[in-house]
Amino acid sequence: MDKITSQTDSCQSPSQKDFLSTLFPANFLSDNYIEIRELPRGTQRFFTSPAEIVEAIRGSDQNITFGVAMRSREGGSDKDVSLVTSLWTDIDLKDFSGDVSELKHSIDQFPIQPSIQIDSGNGVHLYWLL
């Protein structure tokens, strides 16, 4: 699950709706769901549009995370995954041997640049759109 409240520091920050709309194109959502979880409450919810999510989480005091893979039904297991529109990774600074500048340099040196980079506050989330 990835945080949707994260901001990027390397370029202009996309809105939550724009970011989610990029990962979850509308033409795929008629038969699929986006999963979010509210932590620490532990609530699991499913939506069929990024706009619904943004409205539902407005003003929330919870840490909102989302499943990057679309779901065929309202379930959070790998058996519920129906579609993936990106490859992704979450790199936490605590697990990286260098500092933030070294992490950014490593990403810059990677032969296939990510489509989206999000500063997670504790590292970076990288997405390669398919």
N, C-alpha and C positions, 0 to 999 in steps of 0.2 A: 504494500500500500504506500502511496506517495502523498505527501502533504500538498494540498492545493492552495495553501495560504502563503507559500514560499515566494520570494521575490528574487529576481536575477540582479546581479550587480555589474554585469558586463555589458548590458545594453538596456534599452528602455524596457521596463517590466510590462509583460502582457497582462491584460485583465484576466481575472479568473475565468470568465466566460470565454474569452478568446483562446486562452490556453486549453481549456477543456474541449472547446469546439475543434481545435486543431487535432487533438488526440482522438476525439470521438465525432467523426463527420456525421452530419445529420442523415445522409443517405443510408448509413448503417444502423441507425438507432430505431427504426420502425419495428424491428424484430429482436432488439437487444437491449440490455440494461447496463447502466453504470452503477457500480457499487460504491457507497461511501460508508465510512465508519466514524463515529464520534467517540473520541477518547478523552478522558478515562471512562466515560459513561458506558462505552461498549455497544452503543446502538448501531445496528447495521440497517442501512436503507438503500433502496434502489430507485433509479430515476431513468427517464427516457430522453432527457435533454439537459445540456449544460445550464441553460437558463433556469430550469427547475432547481438544480443543485444550488446555484448562486443565491436564489431567493430563499431556499430552505435553510441555508447556513448563515444568512445575514444576521449579524449580531450574536452569533453563537459564542459561548464561553468555552467550547470544547476544541480539542485538537482534531481537525477534520482531515481524514486521509481518504484516498480513493484507490480502487483497483484499476490498474492500467489496462488490463484485458477486459473486453466487454463480456457480458454474461448472457447466456441464452434463456436463463430463468432467474428468479430471485434466490440466488444461493451464492455462497462465497468460496466454494471449493473448486479445485482444478477441474472437476467434472462439469461445472457450470460455465466454464470458459467457452465462448463461441467464436471470438474474433480478436486478433491482435493487430493493431495498426502501427505499432512501433516496437523497437527493441529499446530496453532501458537498463540503467544501472544506478545504484545509489552508493556514492562513495562518501564515507564518514571520515572526517579528519582524524578521529581517534584511531582509525585503522590504517591511516596513511603515514608513511615514515617521514614525510616532509611537512612544511607549513603551507599556508594557502597559496602563496606565490608559486611554490614548487608544484602544487596540485594543478594550478592553472597552466603552468608550463607543460606539464605532462599531458594534459588534455589538448593543448595546442599542438603537441608533437604527435598525437595519435593520427594515424594515416586517414581515417574516415571521421571527419568532424561531425559531432552531434548536431542534429537539427535544432534542438532546444537544450539550453543549459539553465538550470534553476538553482540558485543558492538556497540550500535547505536550512541554513542557520548553523548546521553542524557539519556541513560538507556541501556536496553538490549532487543533483539528480541530472542525469544525462539521458536524452531521448533521441533515437534515430528513427525518423518517420519512414515507414515502408511504402 
